[in-house]
Amino acid sequence: MKAKTGVSVKLTPGGRGEFSVLADGKVLWDKSQTHRFPEHAEILSQLA
């Protein structure tokens, strides 16, 4: 991720199947709303 965007990432374990992607406190993806995992491009496009 850092090589493509210059952004450092941190994995924080959750519970109950949670999966969210946040950047600077903004939610970029929330599996509980989409009911699926994001494609890489879906996240990268929001970081560009």
PDB file with SEQRES, HELIX, SHEET and CRYST1 records, atoms N, CA, C and O in Angstrom:
SEQRES   1 A   48  MET LYS ALA LYS THR GLY VAL SER VAL LYS LEU THR PRO          
SEQRES   2 A   48  GLY GLY ARG GLY GLU PHE SER VAL LEU ALA ASP GLY LYS          
SEQRES   3 A   48  VAL LEU TRP ASP LYS SER GLN THR HIS ARG PHE PRO GLU          
SEQRES   4 A   48  HIS ALA GLU ILE LEU SER GLN LEU ALA                          
HELIX    1 AA1 LYS A    2  THR A    5  1                                   4    
HELIX    2 AA2 LYS A   31  THR A   34  1                                   4    
HELIX    3 AA3 HIS A   40  LEU A   47  1                                   8    
SHEET    1 AA1 2 SER A  20  ALA A  23  0                                        
SHEET    2 AA1 2 LYS A  26  ASP A  30 -1                                        
CRYST1    1.000    1.000    1.000  90.00  90.00  90.00 P 1           1          
ATOM      1  N   MET A   1       0.821  -1.185   0.000  1.00  0.00           N  
ATOM      2  CA  MET A   1       0.000   0.000   0.000  1.00  0.00           C  
ATOM      3  C   MET A   1       0.867   1.251   0.000  1.00  0.00           C  
ATOM      4  O   MET A   1       0.604   2.190  -0.750  1.00  0.00           O  
ATOM      5  N   LYS A   2       1.890   1.266   0.831  1.00  0.00           N  
ATOM      6  CA  LYS A   2       2.738   2.451   0.917  1.00  0.00           C  
ATOM      7  C   LYS A   2       3.469   2.712  -0.398  1.00  0.00           C  
ATOM      8  O   LYS A   2       3.647   3.865  -0.790  1.00  0.00           O  
ATOM      9  N   ALA A   3       3.892   1.650  -1.080  1.00  0.00           N  
ATOM     10  CA  ALA A   3       4.591   1.818  -2.351  1.00  0.00           C  
ATOM     11  C   ALA A   3       3.693   2.445  -3.413  1.00  0.00           C  
ATOM     12  O   ALA A   3       4.171   3.223  -4.238  1.00  0.00           O  
ATOM     13  N   LYS A   4       2.396   2.118  -3.406  1.00  0.00           N  
ATOM     14  CA  LYS A   4       1.472   2.633  -4.421  1.00  0.00           C  
ATOM     15  C   LYS A   4       0.904   4.002  -4.074  1.00  0.00           C  
ATOM     16  O   LYS A   4       0.640   4.807  -4.967  1.00  0.00           O  
ATOM     17  N   THR A   5       0.712   4.272  -2.786  1.00  0.00           N  
ATOM     18  CA  THR A   5       0.015   5.502  -2.401  1.00  0.00           C  
ATOM     19  C   THR A   5       0.823   6.409  -1.485  1.00  0.00           C  
ATOM     20  O   THR A   5       0.486   7.582  -1.325  1.00  0.00           O  
ATOM     21  N   GLY A   6       1.889   5.880  -0.880  1.00  0.00           N  
ATOM     22  CA  GLY A   6       2.630   6.654   0.101  1.00  0.00           C  
ATOM     23  C   GLY A   6       1.952   6.672   1.460  1.00  0.00           C  
ATOM     24  O   GLY A   6       2.367   7.406   2.358  1.00  0.00           O  
ATOM     25  N   VAL A   7       0.911   5.864   1.612  1.00  0.00           N  
ATOM     26  CA  VAL A   7       0.129   5.812   2.844  1.00  0.00           C  
ATOM     27  C   VAL A   7       0.538   4.591   3.655  1.00  0.00           C  
ATOM     28  O   VAL A   7       0.614   3.482   3.127  1.00  0.00           O  
ATOM     29  N   SER A   8       0.800   4.800   4.936  1.00  0.00           N  
ATOM     30  CA  SER A   8       1.075   3.681   5.828  1.00  0.00           C  
ATOM     31  C   SER A   8      -0.246   3.116   6.326  1.00  0.00           C  
ATOM     32  O   SER A   8      -1.199   3.859   6.559  1.00  0.00           O  
ATOM     33  N   VAL A   9      -0.297   1.803   6.488  1.00  0.00           N  
ATOM     34  CA  VAL A   9      -1.526   1.167   6.961  1.00  0.00           C  
ATOM     35  C   VAL A   9      -1.284   0.461   8.271  1.00  0.00           C  
ATOM     36  O   VAL A   9      -0.156   0.088   8.594  1.00  0.00           O  
ATOM     37  N   LYS A  10      -2.350   0.281   9.024  1.00  0.00           N  
ATOM     38  CA  LYS A  10      -2.279  -0.404  10.311  1.00  0.00           C  
ATOM     39  C   LYS A  10      -3.485  -1.323  10.411  1.00  0.00           C  
ATOM     40  O   LYS A  10      -4.616  -0.895  10.182  1.00  0.00           O  
ATOM     41  N   LEU A  11      -3.255  -2.561  10.747  1.00  0.00           N  
ATOM     42  CA  LEU A  11      -4.326  -3.527  10.948  1.00  0.00           C  
ATOM     43  C   LEU A  11      -4.703  -3.535  12.415  1.00  0.00           C  
ATOM     44  O   LEU A  11      -3.855  -3.720  13.288  1.00  0.00           O  
ATOM     45  N   THR A  12      -5.982  -3.333  12.678  1.00  0.00           N  
ATOM     46  CA  THR A  12      -6.495  -3.374  14.036  1.00  0.00           C  
ATOM     47  C   THR A  12      -7.542  -4.469  14.104  1.00  0.00           C  
ATOM     48  O   THR A  12      -8.607  -4.340  13.501  1.00  0.00           O  
ATOM     49  N   PRO A  13      -7.258  -5.550  14.832  1.00  0.00           N  
ATOM     50  CA  PRO A  13      -8.223  -6.645  14.921  1.00  0.00           C  
ATOM     51  C   PRO A  13      -9.554  -6.174  15.504  1.00  0.00           C  
ATOM     52  O   PRO A  13      -9.596  -5.407  16.466  1.00  0.00           O  
ATOM     53  N   GLY A  14     -10.620  -6.646  14.906  1.00  0.00           N  
ATOM     54  CA  GLY A  14     -11.964  -6.331  15.397  1.00  0.00           C  
ATOM     55  C   GLY A  14     -12.616  -7.610  15.886  1.00  0.00           C  
ATOM     56  O   GLY A  14     -11.941  -8.574  16.248  1.00  0.00           O  
ATOM     57  N   GLY A  15     -13.888  -7.602  15.889  1.00  0.00           N  
ATOM     58  CA  GLY A  15     -14.630  -8.777  16.310  1.00  0.00           C  
ATOM     59  C   GLY A  15     -15.898  -8.926  15.488  1.00  0.00           C  
ATOM     60  O   GLY A  15     -16.283  -7.998  14.777  1.00  0.00           O  
ATOM     61  N   ARG A  16     -16.541 -10.055  15.571  1.00  0.00           N  
ATOM     62  CA  ARG A  16     -17.822 -10.321  14.927  1.00  0.00           C  
ATOM     63  C   ARG A  16     -17.799 -10.108  13.415  1.00  0.00           C  
ATOM     64  O   ARG A  16     -18.811  -9.708  12.839  1.00  0.00           O  
ATOM     65  N   GLY A  17     -16.676 -10.364  12.770  1.00  0.00           N  
ATOM     66  CA  GLY A  17     -16.605 -10.249  11.317  1.00  0.00           C  
ATOM     67  C   GLY A  17     -16.552  -8.825  10.803  1.00  0.00           C  
ATOM     68  O   GLY A  17     -16.833  -8.582   9.629  1.00  0.00           O  
ATOM     69  N   GLU A  18     -16.203  -7.894  11.648  1.00  0.00           N  
ATOM     70  CA  GLU A  18     -16.123  -6.495  11.241  1.00  0.00           C  
ATOM     71  C   GLU A  18     -14.965  -6.287  10.279  1.00  0.00           C  
ATOM     72  O   GLU A  18     -13.921  -6.927  10.410  1.00  0.00           O  
ATOM     73  N   PHE A  19     -15.144  -5.398   9.317  1.00  0.00           N  
ATOM     74  CA  PHE A  19     -14.072  -5.010   8.420  1.00  0.00           C  
ATOM     75  C   PHE A  19     -14.361  -3.601   7.930  1.00  0.00           C  
ATOM     76  O   PHE A  19     -15.297  -3.376   7.163  1.00  0.00           O  
ATOM     77  N   SER A  20     -13.553  -2.665   8.378  1.00  0.00           N  
ATOM     78  CA  SER A  20     -13.697  -1.271   7.965  1.00  0.00           C  
ATOM     79  C   SER A  20     -12.345  -0.744   7.541  1.00  0.00           C  
ATOM     80  O   SER A  20     -11.309  -1.162   8.058  1.00  0.00           O  
ATOM     81  N   VAL A  21     -12.363   0.177   6.596  1.00  0.00           N  
ATOM     82  CA  VAL A  21     -11.143   0.849   6.155  1.00  0.00           C  
ATOM     83  C   VAL A  21     -11.346   2.329   6.444  1.00  0.00           C  
ATOM     84  O   VAL A  21     -12.307   2.940   5.977  1.00  0.00           O  
ATOM     85  N   LEU A  22     -10.423   2.897   7.223  1.00  0.00           N  
ATOM     86  CA  LEU A  22     -10.493   4.307   7.576  1.00  0.00           C  
ATOM     87  C   LEU A  22      -9.206   5.003   7.155  1.00  0.00           C  
ATOM     88  O   LEU A  22      -8.131   4.404   7.178  1.00  0.00           O  
ATOM     89  N   ALA A  23      -9.320   6.263   6.772  1.00  0.00           N  
ATOM     90  CA  ALA A  23      -8.157   7.089   6.456  1.00  0.00           C  
ATOM     91  C   ALA A  23      -8.398   8.461   7.064  1.00  0.00           C  
ATOM     92  O   ALA A  23      -9.386   9.125   6.750  1.00  0.00           O  
ATOM     93  N   ASP A  24      -7.498   8.879   7.929  1.00  0.00           N  
ATOM     94  CA  ASP A  24      -7.630  10.168   8.621  1.00  0.00           C  
ATOM     95  C   ASP A  24      -8.987  10.306   9.304  1.00  0.00           C  
ATOM     96  O   ASP A  24      -9.582  11.384   9.308  1.00  0.00           O  
ATOM     97  N   GLY A  25      -9.469   9.212   9.878  1.00  0.00           N  
ATOM     98  CA  GLY A  25     -10.723   9.226  10.607  1.00  0.00           C  
ATOM     99  C   GLY A  25     -11.968   9.118   9.737  1.00  0.00           C  
ATOM    100  O   GLY A  25     -13.080   9.047  10.259  1.00  0.00           O  
ATOM    101  N   LYS A  26     -11.798   9.105   8.421  1.00  0.00           N  
ATOM    102  CA  LYS A  26     -12.930   9.004   7.492  1.00  0.00           C  
ATOM    103  C   LYS A  26     -13.112   7.546   7.079  1.00  0.00           C  
ATOM    104  O   LYS A  26     -12.143   6.879   6.717  1.00  0.00           O  
ATOM    105  N   VAL A  27     -14.335   7.055   7.130  1.00  0.00           N  
ATOM    106  CA  VAL A  27     -14.623   5.677   6.734  1.00  0.00           C  
ATOM    107  C   VAL A  27     -14.644   5.594   5.212  1.00  0.00           C  
ATOM    108  O   VAL A  27     -15.456   6.247   4.556  1.00  0.00           O  
ATOM    109  N   LEU A  28     -13.737   4.780   4.657  1.00  0.00           N  
ATOM    110  CA  LEU A  28     -13.692   4.562   3.217  1.00  0.00           C  
ATOM    111  C   LEU A  28     -14.494   3.333   2.817  1.00  0.00           C  
ATOM    112  O   LEU A  28     -15.027   3.258   1.710  1.00  0.00           O  
ATOM    113  N   TRP A  29     -14.574   2.370   3.731  1.00  0.00           N  
ATOM    114  CA  TRP A  29     -15.295   1.123   3.446  1.00  0.00           C  
ATOM    115  C   TRP A  29     -15.786   0.533   4.747  1.00  0.00           C  
ATOM    116  O   TRP A  29     -15.067   0.534   5.746  1.00  0.00           O  
ATOM    117  N   ASP A  30     -16.998   0.032   4.742  1.00  0.00           N  
ATOM    118  CA  ASP A  30     -17.556  -0.641   5.910  1.00  0.00           C  
ATOM    119  C   ASP A  30     -18.311  -1.872   5.427  1.00  0.00           C  
ATOM    120  O   ASP A  30     -19.364  -1.761   4.799  1.00  0.00           O  
ATOM    121  N   LYS A  31     -17.765  -3.038   5.725  1.00  0.00           N  
ATOM    122  CA  LYS A  31     -18.356  -4.294   5.269  1.00  0.00           C  
ATOM    123  C   LYS A  31     -19.777  -4.476   5.800  1.00  0.00           C  
ATOM    124  O   LYS A  31     -20.595  -5.130   5.152  1.00  0.00           O  
ATOM    125  N   SER A  32     -20.079  -3.920   6.949  1.00  0.00           N  
ATOM    126  CA  SER A  32     -21.429  -4.094   7.501  1.00  0.00           C  
ATOM    127  C   SER A  32     -22.486  -3.401   6.634  1.00  0.00           C  
ATOM    128  O   SER A  32     -23.667  -3.744   6.700  1.00  0.00           O  
ATOM    129  N   GLN A  33     -22.063  -2.430   5.826  1.00  0.00           N  
ATOM    130  CA  GLN A  33     -23.010  -1.748   4.942  1.00  0.00           C  
ATOM    131  C   GLN A  33     -23.031  -2.338   3.538  1.00  0.00           C  
ATOM    132  O   GLN A  33     -24.067  -2.329   2.872  1.00  0.00           O  
ATOM    133  N   THR A  34     -21.883  -2.851   3.088  1.00  0.00           N  
ATOM    134  CA  THR A  34     -21.788  -3.374   1.712  1.00  0.00           C  
ATOM    135  C   THR A  34     -21.965  -4.882   1.650  1.00  0.00           C  
ATOM    136  O   THR A  34     -22.277  -5.430   0.593  1.00  0.00           O  
ATOM    137  N   HIS A  35     -21.766  -5.557   2.777  1.00  0.00           N  
ATOM    138  CA  HIS A  35     -21.875  -7.014   2.886  1.00  0.00           C  
ATOM    139  C   HIS A  35     -20.859  -7.757   2.017  1.00  0.00           C  
ATOM    140  O   HIS A  35     -21.094  -8.888   1.591  1.00  0.00           O  
ATOM    141  N   ARG A  36     -19.731  -7.100   1.764  1.00  0.00           N  
ATOM    142  CA  ARG A  36     -18.645  -7.741   1.017  1.00  0.00           C  
ATOM    143  C   ARG A  36     -17.342  -7.011   1.321  1.00  0.00           C  
ATOM    144  O   ARG A  36     -17.339  -5.899   1.849  1.00  0.00           O  
ATOM    145  N   PHE A  37     -16.249  -7.657   0.980  1.00  0.00           N  
ATOM    146  CA  PHE A  37     -14.945  -7.030   1.108  1.00  0.00           C  
ATOM    147  C   PHE A  37     -14.686  -6.170  -0.126  1.00  0.00           C  
ATOM    148  O   PHE A  37     -15.192  -6.480  -1.205  1.00  0.00           O  
ATOM    149  N   PRO A  38     -13.915  -5.106   0.010  1.00  0.00           N  
ATOM    150  CA  PRO A  38     -13.649  -4.251  -1.136  1.00  0.00           C  
ATOM    151  C   PRO A  38     -12.596  -4.852  -2.066  1.00  0.00           C  
ATOM    152  O   PRO A  38     -11.754  -5.641  -1.639  1.00  0.00           O  
ATOM    153  N   GLU A  39     -12.652  -4.477  -3.309  1.00  0.00           N  
ATOM    154  CA  GLU A  39     -11.569  -4.760  -4.238  1.00  0.00           C  
ATOM    155  C   GLU A  39     -10.460  -3.749  -3.958  1.00  0.00           C  
ATOM    156  O   GLU A  39     -10.736  -2.644  -3.491  1.00  0.00           O  
ATOM    157  N   HIS A  40      -9.211  -4.114  -4.238  1.00  0.00           N  
ATOM    158  CA  HIS A  40      -8.104  -3.200  -3.986  1.00  0.00           C  
ATOM    159  C   HIS A  40      -8.331  -1.843  -4.636  1.00  0.00           C  
ATOM    160  O   HIS A  40      -8.096  -0.806  -4.015  1.00  0.00           O  
ATOM    161  N   ALA A  41      -8.785  -1.850  -5.879  1.00  0.00           N  
ATOM    162  CA  ALA A  41      -8.976  -0.617  -6.630  1.00  0.00           C  
ATOM    163  C   ALA A  41     -10.007   0.305  -5.967  1.00  0.00           C  
ATOM    164  O   ALA A  41      -9.902   1.527  -6.073  1.00  0.00           O  
ATOM    165  N   GLU A  42     -10.992  -0.270  -5.292  1.00  0.00           N  
ATOM    166  CA  GLU A  42     -12.020   0.539  -4.649  1.00  0.00           C  
ATOM    167  C   GLU A  42     -11.424   1.377  -3.502  1.00  0.00           C  
ATOM    168  O   GLU A  42     -11.856   2.502  -3.253  1.00  0.00           O  
ATOM    169  N   ILE A  43     -10.451   0.820  -2.829  1.00  0.00           N  
ATOM    170  CA  ILE A  43      -9.796   1.553  -1.747  1.00  0.00           C  
ATOM    171  C   ILE A  43      -8.742   2.509  -2.302  1.00  0.00           C  
ATOM    172  O   ILE A  43      -8.673   3.669  -1.896  1.00  0.00           O  
ATOM    173  N   LEU A  44      -7.933   2.021  -3.221  1.00  0.00           N  
ATOM    174  CA  LEU A  44      -6.867   2.845  -3.797  1.00  0.00           C  
ATOM    175  C   LEU A  44      -7.411   4.096  -4.461  1.00  0.00           C  
ATOM    176  O   LEU A  44      -6.804   5.162  -4.360  1.00  0.00           O  
ATOM    177  N   SER A  45      -8.552   3.983  -5.141  1.00  0.00           N  
ATOM    178  CA  SER A  45      -9.131   5.145  -5.823  1.00  0.00           C  
ATOM    179  C   SER A  45      -9.538   6.232  -4.837  1.00  0.00           C  
ATOM    180  O   SER A  45      -9.519   7.414  -5.179  1.00  0.00           O  
ATOM    181  N   GLN A  46      -9.902   5.853  -3.630  1.00  0.00           N  
ATOM    182  CA  GLN A  46     -10.309   6.831  -2.618  1.00  0.00           C  
ATOM    183  C   GLN A  46      -9.102   7.469  -1.935  1.00  0.00           C  
ATOM    184  O   GLN A  46      -9.229   8.527  -1.318  1.00  0.00           O  
ATOM    185  N   LEU A  47      -7.945   6.841  -2.038  1.00  0.00           N  
ATOM    186  CA  LEU A  47      -6.743   7.381  -1.429  1.00  0.00           C  
ATOM    187  C   LEU A  47      -5.975   8.291  -2.377  1.00  0.00           C  
ATOM    188  O   LEU A  47      -5.125   9.069  -1.945  1.00  0.00           O  
ATOM    189  N   ALA A  48      -6.272   8.194  -3.666  1.00  0.00           N  
ATOM    190  CA  ALA A  48      -5.543   8.980  -4.673  1.00  0.00           C  
ATOM    191  C   ALA A  48      -5.931  10.439  -4.645  1.00  0.00           C  
ATOM    192  O   ALA A  48      -5.409  11.232  -5.429  1.00  0.00           O  
TER     193      ALA A  48                                                      
END                                                                             
